[in-house]
Amino acid sequence: PYDSIEITGKEEENTNIEETLKDMSSEHWAYEAVKTLGNAGVINGFEDGTFRPEDAVTREQFIKMLVGAFNAIFL
C-alpha cells in the first residue's frame, strides 16, 4: 500500500488550492487553515476536483500530510 503514496516537495508550492475547495464553503471552520496548507503544498484535494472536508482522513493521507509539512518546514 505504501507505494501508492506520492511524496511532493517544494515544487508544488504556491499551487492554487482554492480551485480544489469548490466543495468547501469559505464559512467552514477549517477553510483558512486548509487554504494555507494547500498553498504551501502540504495538502491537496482529490483528482476529481473536490476536497471532501467532512470525510475521515486515512492513514495514507495523514502520513502524506506529515511528510508534506516536514518538507515545507525543513526543505
PDB file of N, H, CA, C and O in Angstrom:
ATOM      1  N   PRO A   1       0.804  -1.207   0.000  1.00  0.00           N
ATOM      2  CA  PRO A   1       0.000   0.000   0.000  1.00  0.00           C
ATOM      3  C   PRO A   1       0.847   1.272   0.000  1.00  0.00           C
ATOM      4  O   PRO A   1       0.376   2.299  -0.489  1.00  0.00           O
ATOM      5  N   TYR A   2       2.066   1.255   0.521  1.00  0.00           N
ATOM      6  H   TYR A   2       2.449   0.421   0.918  1.00  0.00           H
ATOM      7  CA  TYR A   2       2.856   2.462   0.634  1.00  0.00           C
ATOM      8  C   TYR A   2       3.417   2.942  -0.693  1.00  0.00           C
ATOM      9  O   TYR A   2       3.800   4.105  -0.812  1.00  0.00           O
ATOM     10  N   ASP A   3       3.474   2.070  -1.691  1.00  0.00           N
ATOM     11  H   ASP A   3       3.164   1.125  -1.594  1.00  0.00           H
ATOM     12  CA  ASP A   3       3.996   2.514  -2.978  1.00  0.00           C
ATOM     13  C   ASP A   3       3.019   3.431  -3.710  1.00  0.00           C
ATOM     14  O   ASP A   3       3.355   3.979  -4.760  1.00  0.00           O
ATOM     15  N   SER A   4       1.806   3.604  -3.164  1.00  0.00           N
ATOM     16  H   SER A   4       1.533   3.159  -2.311  1.00  0.00           H
ATOM     17  CA  SER A   4       0.842   4.493  -3.793  1.00  0.00           C
ATOM     18  C   SER A   4       0.906   5.917  -3.235  1.00  0.00           C
ATOM     19  O   SER A   4       0.186   6.800  -3.701  1.00  0.00           O
ATOM     20  N   ILE A   5       1.762   6.139  -2.241  1.00  0.00           N
ATOM     21  H   ILE A   5       2.346   5.422  -1.862  1.00  0.00           H
ATOM     22  CA  ILE A   5       1.894   7.474  -1.665  1.00  0.00           C
ATOM     23  C   ILE A   5       2.801   8.298  -2.553  1.00  0.00           C
ATOM     24  O   ILE A   5       3.914   7.888  -2.881  1.00  0.00           O
ATOM     25  N   GLU A   6       2.319   9.445  -2.933  1.00  0.00           N
ATOM     26  H   GLU A   6       1.415   9.778  -2.667  1.00  0.00           H
ATOM     27  CA  GLU A   6       3.112  10.346  -3.759  1.00  0.00           C
ATOM     28  C   GLU A   6       3.671  11.445  -2.874  1.00  0.00           C
ATOM     29  O   GLU A   6       2.918  12.237  -2.307  1.00  0.00           O
ATOM     30  N   ILE A   7       4.979  11.493  -2.757  1.00  0.00           N
ATOM     31  H   ILE A   7       5.591  10.850  -3.217  1.00  0.00           H
ATOM     32  CA  ILE A   7       5.627  12.499  -1.933  1.00  0.00           C
ATOM     33  C   ILE A   7       5.966  13.682  -2.824  1.00  0.00           C
ATOM     34  O   ILE A   7       6.612  13.537  -3.862  1.00  0.00           O
ATOM     35  N   THR A   8       5.522  14.841  -2.401  1.00  0.00           N
ATOM     36  H   THR A   8       4.997  14.958  -1.557  1.00  0.00           H
ATOM     37  CA  THR A   8       5.811  16.037  -3.184  1.00  0.00           C
ATOM     38  C   THR A   8       6.595  17.011  -2.333  1.00  0.00           C
ATOM     39  O   THR A   8       6.462  17.037  -1.110  1.00  0.00           O
ATOM     40  N   GLY A   9       7.397  17.795  -2.979  1.00  0.00           N
ATOM     41  H   GLY A   9       7.506  17.774  -3.972  1.00  0.00           H
ATOM     42  CA  GLY A   9       8.221  18.749  -2.256  1.00  0.00           C
ATOM     43  C   GLY A   9       7.849  20.171  -2.590  1.00  0.00           C
ATOM     44  O   GLY A   9       6.705  20.467  -2.933  1.00  0.00           O
ATOM     45  N   LYS A  10       8.809  21.030  -2.488  1.00  0.00           N
ATOM     46  H   LYS A  10       9.738  20.789  -2.210  1.00  0.00           H
ATOM     47  CA  LYS A  10       8.598  22.455  -2.678  1.00  0.00           C
ATOM     48  C   LYS A  10       8.163  22.826  -4.085  1.00  0.00           C
ATOM     49  O   LYS A  10       7.646  23.925  -4.290  1.00  0.00           O
ATOM     50  N   GLU A  11       8.356  21.945  -5.064  1.00  0.00           N
ATOM     51  H   GLU A  11       8.776  21.053  -4.898  1.00  0.00           H
ATOM     52  CA  GLU A  11       7.998  22.306  -6.433  1.00  0.00           C
ATOM     53  C   GLU A  11       6.521  22.592  -6.594  1.00  0.00           C
ATOM     54  O   GLU A  11       6.130  23.261  -7.551  1.00  0.00           O
ATOM     55  N   GLU A  12       5.680  22.101  -5.682  1.00  0.00           N
ATOM     56  H   GLU A  12       5.997  21.558  -4.905  1.00  0.00           H
ATOM     57  CA  GLU A  12       4.251  22.356  -5.779  1.00  0.00           C
ATOM     58  C   GLU A  12       3.822  23.559  -4.947  1.00  0.00           C
ATOM     59  O   GLU A  12       2.632  23.861  -4.857  1.00  0.00           O
ATOM     60  N   GLU A  13       4.773  24.237  -4.347  1.00  0.00           N
ATOM     61  H   GLU A  13       5.740  23.992  -4.420  1.00  0.00           H
ATOM     62  CA  GLU A  13       4.449  25.400  -3.545  1.00  0.00           C
ATOM     63  C   GLU A  13       3.759  26.445  -4.410  1.00  0.00           C
ATOM     64  O   GLU A  13       4.026  26.548  -5.607  1.00  0.00           O
ATOM     65  N   ASN A  14       2.895  27.199  -3.811  1.00  0.00           N
ATOM     66  H   ASN A  14       2.678  27.116  -2.838  1.00  0.00           H
ATOM     67  CA  ASN A  14       2.130  28.239  -4.487  1.00  0.00           C
ATOM     68  C   ASN A  14       1.075  27.679  -5.438  1.00  0.00           C
ATOM     69  O   ASN A  14       0.646  28.375  -6.358  1.00  0.00           O
ATOM     70  N   THR A  15       0.655  26.441  -5.232  1.00  0.00           N
ATOM     71  H   THR A  15       1.003  25.876  -4.485  1.00  0.00           H
ATOM     72  CA  THR A  15      -0.465  25.937  -6.018  1.00  0.00           C
ATOM     73  C   THR A  15      -1.722  26.658  -5.557  1.00  0.00           C
ATOM     74  O   THR A  15      -1.811  27.096  -4.410  1.00  0.00           O
ATOM     75  N   ASN A  16      -2.678  26.778  -6.443  1.00  0.00           N
ATOM     76  H   ASN A  16      -2.606  26.422  -7.374  1.00  0.00           H
ATOM     77  CA  ASN A  16      -3.908  27.484  -6.091  1.00  0.00           C
ATOM     78  C   ASN A  16      -4.927  26.479  -5.569  1.00  0.00           C
ATOM     79  O   ASN A  16      -5.697  25.910  -6.342  1.00  0.00           O
ATOM     80  N   ILE A  17      -4.930  26.266  -4.278  1.00  0.00           N
ATOM     81  H   ILE A  17      -4.304  26.729  -3.650  1.00  0.00           H
ATOM     82  CA  ILE A  17      -5.807  25.288  -3.647  1.00  0.00           C
ATOM     83  C   ILE A  17      -7.269  25.710  -3.735  1.00  0.00           C
ATOM     84  O   ILE A  17      -8.156  24.864  -3.629  1.00  0.00           O
ATOM     85  N   GLU A  18      -7.535  26.984  -3.925  1.00  0.00           N
ATOM     86  H   GLU A  18      -6.814  27.672  -4.011  1.00  0.00           H
ATOM     87  CA  GLU A  18      -8.925  27.455  -3.953  1.00  0.00           C
ATOM     88  C   GLU A  18      -9.717  26.816  -5.086  1.00  0.00           C
ATOM     89  O   GLU A  18     -10.939  26.711  -4.989  1.00  0.00           O
ATOM     90  N   GLU A  19      -9.057  26.390  -6.149  1.00  0.00           N
ATOM     91  H   GLU A  19      -8.064  26.476  -6.227  1.00  0.00           H
ATOM     92  CA  GLU A  19      -9.743  25.694  -7.238  1.00  0.00           C
ATOM     93  C   GLU A  19     -10.259  24.340  -6.762  1.00  0.00           C
ATOM     94  O   GLU A  19     -11.271  23.851  -7.264  1.00  0.00           O
ATOM     95  N   THR A  20      -9.572  23.735  -5.798  1.00  0.00           N
ATOM     96  H   THR A  20      -8.750  24.133  -5.390  1.00  0.00           H
ATOM     97  CA  THR A  20      -9.956  22.425  -5.269  1.00  0.00           C
ATOM     98  C   THR A  20     -11.012  22.543  -4.187  1.00  0.00           C
ATOM     99  O   THR A  20     -11.712  21.569  -3.910  1.00  0.00           O
ATOM    100  N   LEU A  21     -11.145  23.690  -3.577  1.00  0.00           N
ATOM    101  H   LEU A  21     -10.577  24.481  -3.802  1.00  0.00           H
ATOM    102  CA  LEU A  21     -12.066  23.851  -2.451  1.00  0.00           C
ATOM    103  C   LEU A  21     -13.493  24.161  -2.868  1.00  0.00           C
ATOM    104  O   LEU A  21     -14.247  24.750  -2.094  1.00  0.00           O
ATOM    105  N   LYS A  22     -13.873  23.775  -4.078  1.00  0.00           N
ATOM    106  H   LYS A  22     -13.260  23.297  -4.707  1.00  0.00           H
ATOM    107  CA  LYS A  22     -15.218  24.099  -4.557  1.00  0.00           C
ATOM    108  C   LYS A  22     -16.314  23.413  -3.754  1.00  0.00           C
ATOM    109  O   LYS A  22     -17.461  23.859  -3.790  1.00  0.00           O
ATOM    110  N   ASP A  23     -15.996  22.334  -3.025  1.00  0.00           N
ATOM    111  H   ASP A  23     -15.064  21.972  -2.996  1.00  0.00           H
ATOM    112  CA  ASP A  23     -16.996  21.681  -2.195  1.00  0.00           C
ATOM    113  C   ASP A  23     -16.841  22.053  -0.715  1.00  0.00           C
ATOM    114  O   ASP A  23     -17.401  21.396   0.162  1.00  0.00           O
ATOM    115  N   MET A  24     -16.068  23.121  -0.453  1.00  0.00           N
ATOM    116  H   MET A  24     -15.612  23.655  -1.166  1.00  0.00           H
ATOM    117  CA  MET A  24     -15.848  23.593   0.915  1.00  0.00           C
ATOM    118  C   MET A  24     -16.184  25.073   0.979  1.00  0.00           C
ATOM    119  O   MET A  24     -15.560  25.885   0.295  1.00  0.00           O
ATOM    120  N   SER A  25     -17.150  25.421   1.784  1.00  0.00           N
ATOM    121  H   SER A  25     -17.656  24.762   2.339  1.00  0.00           H
ATOM    122  CA  SER A  25     -17.575  26.805   1.920  1.00  0.00           C
ATOM    123  C   SER A  25     -16.498  27.633   2.610  1.00  0.00           C
ATOM    124  O   SER A  25     -15.770  27.132   3.466  1.00  0.00           O
ATOM    125  N   SER A  26     -16.405  28.887   2.235  1.00  0.00           N
ATOM    126  H   SER A  26     -16.997  29.294   1.539  1.00  0.00           H
ATOM    127  CA  SER A  26     -15.459  29.783   2.908  1.00  0.00           C
ATOM    128  C   SER A  26     -15.872  30.030   4.352  1.00  0.00           C
ATOM    129  O   SER A  26     -15.105  30.595   5.132  1.00  0.00           O
ATOM    130  N   GLU A  27     -17.080  29.609   4.710  1.00  0.00           N
ATOM    131  H   GLU A  27     -17.703  29.150   4.076  1.00  0.00           H
ATOM    132  CA  GLU A  27     -17.573  29.719   6.082  1.00  0.00           C
ATOM    133  C   GLU A  27     -17.197  28.501   6.932  1.00  0.00           C
ATOM    134  O   GLU A  27     -17.413  28.507   8.144  1.00  0.00           O
ATOM    135  N   HIS A  28     -16.639  27.457   6.309  1.00  0.00           N
ATOM    136  H   HIS A  28     -16.464  27.452   5.324  1.00  0.00           H
ATOM    137  CA  HIS A  28     -16.255  26.241   7.032  1.00  0.00           C
ATOM    138  C   HIS A  28     -15.195  26.597   8.073  1.00  0.00           C
ATOM    139  O   HIS A  28     -14.334  27.437   7.813  1.00  0.00           O
ATOM    140  N   TRP A  29     -15.249  25.977   9.230  1.00  0.00           N
ATOM    141  H   TRP A  29     -15.949  25.295   9.441  1.00  0.00           H
ATOM    142  CA  TRP A  29     -14.338  26.311  10.332  1.00  0.00           C
ATOM    143  C   TRP A  29     -12.865  26.102   9.973  1.00  0.00           C
ATOM    144  O   TRP A  29     -12.005  26.778  10.538  1.00  0.00           O
ATOM    145  N   ALA A  30     -12.553  25.204   9.067  1.00  0.00           N
ATOM    146  H   ALA A  30     -13.251  24.655   8.608  1.00  0.00           H
ATOM    147  CA  ALA A  30     -11.160  24.907   8.737  1.00  0.00           C
ATOM    148  C   ALA A  30     -10.704  25.530   7.417  1.00  0.00           C
ATOM    149  O   ALA A  30      -9.581  25.279   6.979  1.00  0.00           O
ATOM    150  N   TYR A  31     -11.544  26.330   6.782  1.00  0.00           N
ATOM    151  H   TYR A  31     -12.456  26.535   7.137  1.00  0.00           H
ATOM    152  CA  TYR A  31     -11.253  26.845   5.440  1.00  0.00           C
ATOM    153  C   TYR A  31      -9.906  27.564   5.357  1.00  0.00           C
ATOM    154  O   TYR A  31      -9.106  27.262   4.472  1.00  0.00           O
ATOM    155  N   GLU A  32      -9.646  28.493   6.245  1.00  0.00           N
ATOM    156  H   GLU A  32     -10.296  28.739   6.965  1.00  0.00           H
ATOM    157  CA  GLU A  32      -8.402  29.263   6.175  1.00  0.00           C
ATOM    158  C   GLU A  32      -7.179  28.382   6.398  1.00  0.00           C
ATOM    159  O   GLU A  32      -6.162  28.562   5.727  1.00  0.00           O
ATOM    160  N   ALA A  33      -7.261  27.434   7.329  1.00  0.00           N
ATOM    161  H   ALA A  33      -8.088  27.288   7.873  1.00  0.00           H
ATOM    162  CA  ALA A  33      -6.147  26.515   7.582  1.00  0.00           C
ATOM    163  C   ALA A  33      -5.906  25.620   6.371  1.00  0.00           C
ATOM    164  O   ALA A  33      -4.760  25.390   5.984  1.00  0.00           O
ATOM    165  N   VAL A  34      -6.969  25.122   5.781  1.00  0.00           N
ATOM    166  H   VAL A  34      -7.900  25.309   6.095  1.00  0.00           H
ATOM    167  CA  VAL A  34      -6.854  24.269   4.601  1.00  0.00           C
ATOM    168  C   VAL A  34      -6.253  25.056   3.440  1.00  0.00           C
ATOM    169  O   VAL A  34      -5.397  24.546   2.718  1.00  0.00           O
ATOM    170  N   LYS A  35      -6.693  26.271   3.265  1.00  0.00           N
ATOM    171  H   LYS A  35      -7.389  26.685   3.852  1.00  0.00           H
ATOM    172  CA  LYS A  35      -6.173  27.117   2.193  1.00  0.00           C
ATOM    173  C   LYS A  35      -4.676  27.387   2.385  1.00  0.00           C
ATOM    174  O   LYS A  35      -3.902  27.312   1.430  1.00  0.00           O
ATOM    175  N   THR A  36      -4.277  27.695   3.604  1.00  0.00           N
ATOM    176  H   THR A  36      -4.905  27.755   4.380  1.00  0.00           H
ATOM    177  CA  THR A  36      -2.871  27.956   3.898  1.00  0.00           C
ATOM    178  C   THR A  36      -2.011  26.716   3.663  1.00  0.00           C
ATOM    179  O   THR A  36      -0.966  26.801   3.019  1.00  0.00           O
ATOM    180  N   LEU A  37      -2.442  25.573   4.178  1.00  0.00           N
ATOM    181  H   LEU A  37      -3.291  25.504   4.702  1.00  0.00           H
ATOM    182  CA  LEU A  37      -1.685  24.333   3.995  1.00  0.00           C
ATOM    183  C   LEU A  37      -1.675  23.889   2.535  1.00  0.00           C
ATOM    184  O   LEU A  37      -0.682  23.339   2.059  1.00  0.00           O
ATOM    185  N   GLY A  38      -2.765  24.123   1.832  1.00  0.00           N
ATOM    186  H   GLY A  38      -3.571  24.570   2.219  1.00  0.00           H
ATOM    187  CA  GLY A  38      -2.822  23.772   0.417  1.00  0.00           C
ATOM    188  C   GLY A  38      -1.888  24.620  -0.413  1.00  0.00           C
ATOM    189  O   GLY A  38      -1.193  24.104  -1.289  1.00  0.00           O
ATOM    190  N   ASN A  39      -1.859  25.910  -0.154  1.00  0.00           N
ATOM    191  H   ASN A  39      -2.423  26.330   0.558  1.00  0.00           H
ATOM    192  CA  ASN A  39      -0.974  26.799  -0.905  1.00  0.00           C
ATOM    193  C   ASN A  39       0.498  26.555  -0.596  1.00  0.00           C
ATOM    194  O   ASN A  39       1.367  26.902  -1.396  1.00  0.00           O
ATOM    195  N   ALA A  40       0.784  25.955   0.572  1.00  0.00           N
ATOM    196  H   ALA A  40       0.078  25.674   1.222  1.00  0.00           H
ATOM    197  CA  ALA A  40       2.154  25.603   0.935  1.00  0.00           C
ATOM    198  C   ALA A  40       2.557  24.243   0.367  1.00  0.00           C
ATOM    199  O   ALA A  40       3.714  23.837   0.481  1.00  0.00           O
ATOM    200  N   GLY A  41       1.596  23.535  -0.250  1.00  0.00           N
ATOM    201  H   GLY A  41       0.656  23.864  -0.343  1.00  0.00           H
ATOM    202  CA  GLY A  41       1.905  22.227  -0.832  1.00  0.00           C
ATOM    203  C   GLY A  41       1.849  21.085   0.161  1.00  0.00           C
ATOM    204  O   GLY A  41       2.278  19.976  -0.157  1.00  0.00           O
ATOM    205  N   VAL A  42       1.329  21.329   1.359  1.00  0.00           N
ATOM    206  H   VAL A  42       0.980  22.230   1.617  1.00  0.00           H
ATOM    207  CA  VAL A  42       1.243  20.290   2.385  1.00  0.00           C
ATOM    208  C   VAL A  42       0.066  19.360   2.117  1.00  0.00           C
ATOM    209  O   VAL A  42       0.175  18.148   2.306  1.00  0.00           O
ATOM    210  N   ILE A  43      -1.052  19.918   1.680  1.00  0.00           N
ATOM    211  H   ILE A  43      -1.141  20.902   1.527  1.00  0.00           H
ATOM    212  CA  ILE A  43      -2.238  19.122   1.373  1.00  0.00           C
ATOM    213  C   ILE A  43      -2.761  19.512   0.000  1.00  0.00           C
ATOM    214  O   ILE A  43      -2.432  20.570  -0.535  1.00  0.00           O
ATOM    215  N   ASN A  44      -3.573  18.640  -0.548  1.00  0.00           N
ATOM    216  H   ASN A  44      -3.840  17.780  -0.113  1.00  0.00           H
ATOM    217  CA  ASN A  44      -4.230  18.939  -1.821  1.00  0.00           C
ATOM    218  C   ASN A  44      -5.553  18.196  -1.854  1.00  0.00           C
ATOM    219  O   ASN A  44      -5.859  17.420  -0.949  1.00  0.00           O
ATOM    220  N   GLY A  45      -6.307  18.424  -2.859  1.00  0.00           N
ATOM    221  H   GLY A  45      -6.059  19.054  -3.594  1.00  0.00           H
ATOM    222  CA  GLY A  45      -7.604  17.765  -2.970  1.00  0.00           C
ATOM    223  C   GLY A  45      -7.503  16.456  -3.732  1.00  0.00           C
ATOM    224  O   GLY A  45      -6.418  15.919  -3.954  1.00  0.00           O
ATOM    225  N   PHE A  46      -8.652  15.967  -4.120  1.00  0.00           N
ATOM    226  H   PHE A  46      -9.534  16.403  -3.940  1.00  0.00           H
ATOM    227  CA  PHE A  46      -8.739  14.716  -4.853  1.00  0.00           C
ATOM    228  C   PHE A  46      -8.701  14.975  -6.353  1.00  0.00           C
ATOM    229  O   PHE A  46      -8.905  16.102  -6.804  1.00  0.00           O
ATOM    230  N   GLU A  47      -8.439  13.930  -7.114  1.00  0.00           N
ATOM    231  H   GLU A  47      -8.272  13.014  -6.748  1.00  0.00           H
ATOM    232  CA  GLU A  47      -8.313  14.053  -8.573  1.00  0.00           C
ATOM    233  C   GLU A  47      -9.590  14.555  -9.235  1.00  0.00           C
ATOM    234  O   GLU A  47      -9.540  15.143 -10.316  1.00  0.00           O
ATOM    235  N   ASP A  48     -10.733  14.327  -8.594  1.00  0.00           N
ATOM    236  H   ASP A  48     -10.774  13.850  -7.716  1.00  0.00           H
ATOM    237  CA  ASP A  48     -11.994  14.770  -9.193  1.00  0.00           C
ATOM    238  C   ASP A  48     -12.291  16.245  -8.919  1.00  0.00           C
ATOM    239  O   ASP A  48     -13.370  16.732  -9.257  1.00  0.00           O
ATOM    240  N   GLY A  49     -11.344  16.956  -8.310  1.00  0.00           N
ATOM    241  H   GLY A  49     -10.468  16.560  -8.035  1.00  0.00           H
ATOM    242  CA  GLY A  49     -11.504  18.379  -8.076  1.00  0.00           C
ATOM    243  C   GLY A  49     -12.218  18.736  -6.784  1.00  0.00           C
ATOM    244  O   GLY A  49     -12.596  19.891  -6.583  1.00  0.00           O
ATOM    245  N   THR A  50     -12.406  17.764  -5.910  1.00  0.00           N
ATOM    246  H   THR A  50     -12.100  16.826  -6.073  1.00  0.00           H
ATOM    247  CA  THR A  50     -13.061  18.027  -4.626  1.00  0.00           C
ATOM    248  C   THR A  50     -12.042  17.950  -3.491  1.00  0.00           C
ATOM    249  O   THR A  50     -10.925  17.464  -3.670  1.00  0.00           O
ATOM    250  N   PHE A  51     -12.449  18.438  -2.326  1.00  0.00           N
ATOM    251  H   PHE A  51     -13.356  18.833  -2.181  1.00  0.00           H
ATOM    252  CA  PHE A  51     -11.598  18.358  -1.137  1.00  0.00           C
ATOM    253  C   PHE A  51     -12.191  17.420  -0.090  1.00  0.00           C
ATOM    254  O   PHE A  51     -11.449  16.802   0.673  1.00  0.00           O
ATOM    255  N   ARG A  52     -13.494  17.307  -0.043  1.00  0.00           N
ATOM    256  H   ARG A  52     -14.098  17.809  -0.663  1.00  0.00           H
ATOM    257  CA  ARG A  52     -14.220  16.415   0.881  1.00  0.00           C
ATOM    258  C   ARG A  52     -13.867  16.686   2.347  1.00  0.00           C
ATOM    259  O   ARG A  52     -13.314  15.818   3.022  1.00  0.00           O
ATOM    260  N   PRO A  53     -14.182  17.877   2.835  1.00  0.00           N
ATOM    261  CA  PRO A  53     -13.764  18.269   4.180  1.00  0.00           C
ATOM    262  C   PRO A  53     -14.396  17.469   5.318  1.00  0.00           C
ATOM    263  O   PRO A  53     -13.855  17.452   6.424  1.00  0.00           O
ATOM    264  N   GLU A  54     -15.498  16.823   5.078  1.00  0.00           N
ATOM    265  H   GLU A  54     -15.936  16.837   4.180  1.00  0.00           H
ATOM    266  CA  GLU A  54     -16.157  16.075   6.150  1.00  0.00           C
ATOM    267  C   GLU A  54     -15.777  14.593   6.165  1.00  0.00           C
ATOM    268  O   GLU A  54     -16.186  13.866   7.071  1.00  0.00           O
ATOM    269  N   ASP A  55     -15.002  14.133   5.180  1.00  0.00           N
ATOM    270  H   ASP A  55     -14.670  14.723   4.444  1.00  0.00           H
ATOM    271  CA  ASP A  55     -14.579  12.730   5.152  1.00  0.00           C
ATOM    272  C   ASP A  55     -13.495  12.481   6.198  1.00  0.00           C
ATOM    273  O   ASP A  55     -12.758  13.394   6.571  1.00  0.00           O
ATOM    274  N   ALA A  56     -13.407  11.246   6.663  1.00  0.00           N
ATOM    275  H   ALA A  56     -14.006  10.504   6.359  1.00  0.00           H
ATOM    276  CA  ALA A  56     -12.338  10.847   7.583  1.00  0.00           C
ATOM    277  C   ALA A  56     -11.016  10.823   6.822  1.00  0.00           C
ATOM    278  O   ALA A  56     -10.988  10.546   5.623  1.00  0.00           O
ATOM    279  N   VAL A  57      -9.936  11.111   7.515  1.00  0.00           N
ATOM    280  H   VAL A  57      -9.959  11.337   8.489  1.00  0.00           H
ATOM    281  CA  VAL A  57      -8.599  11.086   6.923  1.00  0.00           C
ATOM    282  C   VAL A  57      -8.045   9.670   7.082  1.00  0.00           C
ATOM    283  O   VAL A  57      -8.073   9.103   8.174  1.00  0.00           O
ATOM    284  N   THR A  58      -7.546   9.110   5.991  1.00  0.00           N
ATOM    285  H   THR A  58      -7.523   9.571   5.103  1.00  0.00           H
ATOM    286  CA  THR A  58      -6.963   7.769   6.048  1.00  0.00           C
ATOM    287  C   THR A  58      -5.537   7.850   6.593  1.00  0.00           C
ATOM    288  O   THR A  58      -4.955   8.931   6.673  1.00  0.00           O
ATOM    289  N   ARG A  59      -4.991   6.713   6.960  1.00  0.00           N
ATOM    290  H   ARG A  59      -5.465   5.835   6.895  1.00  0.00           H
ATOM    291  CA  ARG A  59      -3.593   6.675   7.423  1.00  0.00           C
ATOM    292  C   ARG A  59      -2.660   7.173   6.329  1.00  0.00           C
ATOM    293  O   ARG A  59      -1.730   7.934   6.598  1.00  0.00           O
ATOM    294  N   GLU A  60      -2.903   6.754   5.122  1.00  0.00           N
ATOM    295  H   GLU A  60      -3.658   6.136   4.903  1.00  0.00           H
ATOM    296  CA  GLU A  60      -2.065   7.158   3.994  1.00  0.00           C
ATOM    297  C   GLU A  60      -2.097   8.680   3.820  1.00  0.00           C
ATOM    298  O   GLU A  60      -1.055   9.304   3.619  1.00  0.00           O
ATOM    299  N   GLN A  61      -3.280   9.270   3.895  1.00  0.00           N
ATOM    300  H   GLN A  61      -4.127   8.763   4.057  1.00  0.00           H
ATOM    301  CA  GLN A  61      -3.398  10.720   3.752  1.00  0.00           C
ATOM    302  C   GLN A  61      -2.694  11.440   4.908  1.00  0.00           C
ATOM    303  O   GLN A  61      -2.045  12.465   4.700  1.00  0.00           O
ATOM    304  N   PHE A  62      -2.822  10.906   6.111  1.00  0.00           N
ATOM    305  H   PHE A  62      -3.349  10.073   6.279  1.00  0.00           H
ATOM    306  CA  PHE A  62      -2.191  11.509   7.273  1.00  0.00           C
ATOM    307  C   PHE A  62      -0.673  11.509   7.137  1.00  0.00           C
ATOM    308  O   PHE A  62      -0.028  12.524   7.401  1.00  0.00           O
ATOM    309  N   ILE A  63      -0.100  10.388   6.729  1.00  0.00           N
ATOM    310  H   ILE A  63      -0.624   9.564   6.515  1.00  0.00           H
ATOM    311  CA  ILE A  63       1.347  10.298   6.544  1.00  0.00           C
ATOM    312  C   ILE A  63       1.793  11.248   5.447  1.00  0.00           C
ATOM    313  O   ILE A  63       2.830  11.899   5.577  1.00  0.00           O
ATOM    314  N   LYS A  64       1.031  11.334   4.375  1.00  0.00           N
ATOM    315  H   LYS A  64       0.189  10.805   4.269  1.00  0.00           H
ATOM    316  CA  LYS A  64       1.374  12.254   3.296  1.00  0.00           C
ATOM    317  C   LYS A  64       1.380  13.699   3.790  1.00  0.00           C
ATOM    318  O   LYS A  64       2.246  14.483   3.402  1.00  0.00           O
ATOM    319  N   MET A  65       0.416  14.053   4.646  1.00  0.00           N
ATOM    320  H   MET A  65      -0.287  13.416   4.961  1.00  0.00           H
ATOM    321  CA  MET A  65       0.386  15.408   5.201  1.00  0.00           C
ATOM    322  C   MET A  65       1.590  15.661   6.108  1.00  0.00           C
ATOM    323  O   MET A  65       2.171  16.746   6.080  1.00  0.00           O
ATOM    324  N   LEU A  66       1.970  14.653   6.920  1.00  0.00           N
ATOM    325  H   LEU A  66       1.498  13.771   6.943  1.00  0.00           H
ATOM    326  CA  LEU A  66       3.136  14.810   7.783  1.00  0.00           C
ATOM    327  C   LEU A  66       4.408  15.026   6.968  1.00  0.00           C
ATOM    328  O   LEU A  66       5.214  15.904   7.276  1.00  0.00           O
ATOM    329  N   VAL A  67       4.576  14.224   5.937  1.00  0.00           N
ATOM    330  H   VAL A  67       3.922  13.511   5.687  1.00  0.00           H
ATOM    331  CA  VAL A  67       5.760  14.365   5.075  1.00  0.00           C
ATOM    332  C   VAL A  67       5.726  15.713   4.369  1.00  0.00           C
ATOM    333  O   VAL A  67       6.757  16.377   4.260  1.00  0.00           O
ATOM    334  N   GLY A  68       4.557  16.126   3.889  1.00  0.00           N
ATOM    335  H   GLY A  68       3.720  15.586   3.978  1.00  0.00           H
ATOM    336  CA  GLY A  68       4.438  17.425   3.231  1.00  0.00           C
ATOM    337  C   GLY A  68       4.762  18.572   4.165  1.00  0.00           C
ATOM    338  O   GLY A  68       5.411  19.538   3.764  1.00  0.00           O
ATOM    339  N   ALA A  69       4.310  18.475   5.422  1.00  0.00           N
ATOM    340  H   ALA A  69       3.782  17.691   5.748  1.00  0.00           H
ATOM    341  CA  ALA A  69       4.605  19.515   6.407  1.00  0.00           C
ATOM    342  C   ALA A  69       6.096  19.544   6.711  1.00  0.00           C
ATOM    343  O   ALA A  69       6.688  20.618   6.821  1.00  0.00           O
ATOM    344  N   PHE A  70       6.700  18.379   6.847  1.00  0.00           N
ATOM    345  H   PHE A  70       6.219  17.507   6.757  1.00  0.00           H
ATOM    346  CA  PHE A  70       8.143  18.304   7.078  1.00  0.00           C
ATOM    347  C   PHE A  70       8.902  18.956   5.931  1.00  0.00           C
ATOM    348  O   PHE A  70       9.822  19.743   6.156  1.00  0.00           O
ATOM    349  N   ASN A  71       8.517  18.630   4.708  1.00  0.00           N
ATOM    350  H   ASN A  71       7.770  17.991   4.525  1.00  0.00           H
ATOM    351  CA  ASN A  71       9.168  19.223   3.526  1.00  0.00           C
ATOM    352  C   ASN A  71       8.981  20.727   3.484  1.00  0.00           C
ATOM    353  O   ASN A  71       9.911  21.453   3.133  1.00  0.00           O
ATOM    354  N   ALA A  72       7.797  21.210   3.834  1.00  0.00           N
ATOM    355  H   ALA A  72       7.041  20.621   4.119  1.00  0.00           H
ATOM    356  CA  ALA A  72       7.526  22.651   3.792  1.00  0.00           C
ATOM    357  C   ALA A  72       8.343  23.403   4.831  1.00  0.00           C
ATOM    358  O   ALA A  72       8.721  24.555   4.617  1.00  0.00           O
ATOM    359  N   ILE A  73       8.615  22.751   5.954  1.00  0.00           N
ATOM    360  H   ILE A  73       8.309  21.816   6.128  1.00  0.00           H
ATOM    361  CA  ILE A  73       9.343  23.422   7.034  1.00  0.00           C
ATOM    362  C   ILE A  73      10.854  23.304   6.871  1.00  0.00           C
ATOM    363  O   ILE A  73      11.574  24.292   7.016  1.00  0.00           O
ATOM    364  N   PHE A  74      11.333  22.110   6.574  1.00  0.00           N
ATOM    365  H   PHE A  74      10.748  21.308   6.457  1.00  0.00           H
ATOM    366  CA  PHE A  74      12.760  21.852   6.627  1.00  0.00           C
ATOM    367  C   PHE A  74      13.491  21.809   5.298  1.00  0.00           C
ATOM    368  O   PHE A  74      14.721  21.839   5.283  1.00  0.00           O
ATOM    369  N   LEU A  75      12.788  21.740   4.200  1.00  0.00           N
ATOM    370  H   LEU A  75      11.788  21.715   4.213  1.00  0.00           H
ATOM    371  CA  LEU A  75      13.493  21.658   2.912  1.00  0.00           C
ATOM    372  C   LEU A  75      13.367  22.934   2.132  1.00  0.00           C
ATOM    373  O   LEU A  75      13.899  23.038   1.027  1.00  0.00           O
TER     374      LEU A  75
END
